[in-house]
Amino acid sequence: MLSALRSLSSGVIVLLSALPAAAHHSFAEFDLTQTIEVHGVVEEVWFNNPHIHYYLSATAEDGSQVSWDIYGSAPNNLVRQGWTRDSVKAGDVVTMVGNPAKQGVPRISLVKVIFADGRTLQRE
């Protein structure tokens, strides 16, 4: 009986460890009640796990350049929605739409990309 319980508990542990870990995929740092737009030039693209990042150079109201960290979903999720590694490239002039960081730092959780020609990519 004890051996069967150990086998069962070991099996449960293995199964639970295979589930996706949601804790580190938190969007708690973002204000999901607000949406902002940031217009600029894509400087760098990281289309890697666990989340993609676009780095965008934008001009602030005072004329200074601000580097924005555009935090996106996991590549797997975006690929299933039609995105590719080359959907947004360094040098693209875009407007990134997303939820701002609560701390007021230049970082948003990506909702949509609007290209200069009017095309859009939307996170579902």
C-alpha positions as CSV (number, residue, x, y, z in Angstrom):
1,M,0.0,0.0,0.0
2,L,2.8,2.4,0.9
3,S,4.6,1.6,-2.3
4,A,1.4,2.4,-4.3
5,L,1.0,5.7,-2.5
6,R,4.6,6.7,-3.2
7,S,4.2,5.8,-6.9
8,L,1.0,7.8,-7.1
9,S,2.5,10.8,-5.4
10,S,5.6,10.6,-7.6
11,G,3.3,10.5,-10.7
12,V,1.4,13.5,-9.5
13,I,4.6,15.5,-8.9
14,V,5.8,14.7,-12.4
15,L,2.5,15.7,-13.9
16,L,2.4,19.0,-11.9
17,S,5.9,19.9,-12.8
18,A,5.0,19.6,-16.5
19,L,2.3,22.2,-16.2
20,P,3.3,25.7,-17.4
21,A,4.6,27.9,-14.6
22,A,2.3,31.0,-14.6
23,A,3.9,32.9,-11.7
24,H,6.8,34.4,-13.6
25,H,4.5,35.4,-16.5
26,S,2.8,38.1,-14.5
27,F,1.6,41.3,-16.0
28,A,1.1,42.8,-12.5
29,E,3.7,45.5,-13.2
30,F,1.4,47.0,-16.0
31,D,-1.7,49.1,-15.6
32,L,-4.2,47.0,-17.5
33,T,-6.9,49.7,-17.1
34,Q,-4.9,52.1,-19.4
35,T,-3.7,52.0,-22.9
36,I,-1.0,54.3,-24.4
37,E,0.6,54.7,-27.8
38,V,4.3,55.1,-28.4
39,H,5.5,56.1,-31.9
40,G,9.1,55.6,-33.0
41,V,11.7,53.5,-34.7
42,V,12.3,49.8,-33.7
43,E,16.0,49.6,-32.6
44,E,16.1,46.0,-31.6
45,V,14.0,42.8,-31.7
46,W,14.2,39.9,-29.3
47,F,11.8,37.2,-30.5
48,N,12.8,34.7,-27.8
49,N,11.3,32.8,-24.9
50,P,9.9,33.4,-22.4
51,H,8.6,36.8,-23.9
52,I,9.4,38.9,-26.9
53,H,10.8,42.4,-26.5
54,Y,10.9,45.2,-29.0
55,Y,13.1,48.2,-28.1
56,L,11.8,51.4,-29.6
57,S,13.4,54.8,-29.8
58,A,10.8,57.5,-29.4
59,T,11.0,61.3,-29.1
60,A,9.7,62.6,-25.8
61,E,7.7,65.9,-25.5
62,D,10.8,67.8,-24.5
63,G,12.6,66.5,-27.7
64,S,14.8,64.0,-25.9
65,Q,15.1,60.4,-27.2
66,V,13.6,57.7,-24.9
67,S,14.2,54.0,-25.3
68,W,11.1,52.0,-24.7
69,D,11.0,48.3,-23.7
70,I,7.9,46.8,-25.4
71,Y,7.1,43.6,-23.5
72,G,5.2,41.0,-25.5
73,S,3.7,37.6,-25.2
74,A,5.5,34.3,-25.6
75,P,6.7,33.6,-29.2
76,N,4.6,30.4,-29.3
77,N,1.4,32.4,-28.6
78,L,2.2,35.1,-31.2
79,V,3.2,32.6,-33.9
80,R,-0.2,30.9,-33.5
81,Q,-1.8,34.3,-34.0
82,G,0.1,34.9,-37.3
83,W,3.2,36.8,-36.1
84,T,6.7,35.8,-37.2
85,R,10.2,36.7,-36.1
86,D,10.3,39.1,-39.0
87,S,6.8,40.7,-38.5
88,V,8.5,43.7,-36.8
89,K,12.1,44.5,-37.8
90,A,14.8,46.9,-36.7
91,G,14.4,50.1,-38.6
92,D,10.5,49.9,-38.9
93,V,8.7,53.0,-38.0
94,V,5.7,51.9,-35.9
95,T,3.3,52.9,-33.2
96,M,3.2,50.4,-30.3
97,V,-0.1,50.3,-28.4
98,G,-0.1,48.8,-24.9
99,N,-0.6,49.0,-21.2
100,P,1.9,51.2,-19.4
101,A,4.1,50.1,-16.5
102,K,2.7,51.2,-13.2
103,Q,6.1,52.6,-12.1
104,G,6.1,55.2,-14.8
105,V,9.2,53.7,-16.6
106,P,9.3,53.6,-20.4
107,R,7.9,50.1,-20.7
108,I,4.6,48.8,-22.0
109,S,2.8,45.4,-22.4
110,L,2.2,45.1,-26.1
111,V,-1.4,45.0,-27.4
112,K,-1.0,46.1,-31.0
113,V,1.5,47.3,-33.5
114,I,0.5,49.9,-36.2
115,F,2.9,50.2,-39.1
116,A,3.5,53.4,-41.1
117,D,1.5,51.9,-44.0
118,G,-1.5,51.3,-41.8
119,R,-1.1,47.5,-41.3
120,T,-1.7,46.3,-37.8
121,L,-0.7,43.3,-35.7
122,Q,-2.9,42.6,-32.7
123,R,-2.3,40.4,-29.8
124,E,-5.4,38.3,-29.1
